[in-house]
Amino acid sequence: MKKKLSVLFGVGGSAEQGFPSTGQLDDEVAEWAADFVKNKAPDPIDSFDARMRTNYFDLFWKDREGYCADLNLEQKAIP
């Protein structure tokens, strides 16, 4: 089975229509990723299994926070 990753971008304009905000989506995806890893049964024969039990969303999120922490306001500005 091929795993898929979706990255969602938004400005919140559709929140008035009842769609979740970007922050809500971030929270839901983080929860889904944590649940997937928690509920993944270990397979001692499959060496790929350990990587599939890693919460890559959490790693990505923490790495993003660390990267942005070192930027000044001018560097954080989007051109």
C-alpha positions in Angstrom: 0.0 0.0 0.0 1.4 3.4 -0.9 1.1 6.1 1.8 0.1 9.6 0.8 0.7 13.0 2.4 -1.4 16.0 1.8 -0.4 19.5 2.7 -3.2 22.0 3.1 -3.0 25.7 2.7 -5.7 28.2 3.3 -6.6 31.7 4.4 -9.8 30.9 6.4 -12.1 32.6 4.0 -14.4 29.6 3.7 -14.7 29.3 7.5 -17.9 31.4 7.3 -19.3 28.7 5.1 -18.7 26.1 7.9 -15.4 24.7 6.6 -12.7 24.2 9.2 -10.0 26.8 9.6 -6.3 26.1 8.8 -5.7 25.8 12.6 -8.5 23.3 13.0 -7.1 21.3 10.1 -3.6 21.3 11.6 -5.0 20.0 14.9 -7.1 17.3 13.1 -4.1 16.1 11.0 -1.9 16.0 14.0 -4.5 13.9 15.9 -4.9 11.6 12.9 -1.1 11.1 12.6 -0.8 10.4 16.3 -3.7 7.9 16.2 -2.2 6.1 13.2 1.1 5.6 14.9 -0.5 4.6 18.2 -2.7 2.0 16.5 -0.1 0.6 14.1 0.6 -2.9 15.2 4.3 -3.7 15.1 5.6 -6.2 12.6 8.9 -7.7 13.8 9.7 -9.1 10.4 9.2 -6.0 8.3 12.2 -3.5 8.6 10.0 -0.8 7.0 7.6 -1.2 9.9 9.6 1.0 12.3 9.5 3.9 9.8 5.7 3.5 9.4 5.3 3.8 13.2 7.1 7.2 13.2 4.9 10.3 13.5 6.3 12.2 10.5 3.7 15.0 10.8 4.9 15.7 14.3 8.6 15.6 13.2 7.8 18.0 10.3 5.8 20.3 12.6 8.6 20.5 15.2 11.2 21.0 12.5 9.2 23.9 11.0 8.9 25.6 14.4 12.7 25.3 14.9 13.5 26.6 11.4 11.2 29.6 11.8 12.4 30.4 15.3 15.8 31.5 13.9 14.3 33.9 11.3 13.9 37.6 11.9 10.7 39.5 10.9 12.1 40.5 7.5 13.0 36.9 6.7 9.6 35.7 7.8 7.8 38.1 5.6 6.3 36.6 2.4 7.3 38.7 -0.7 
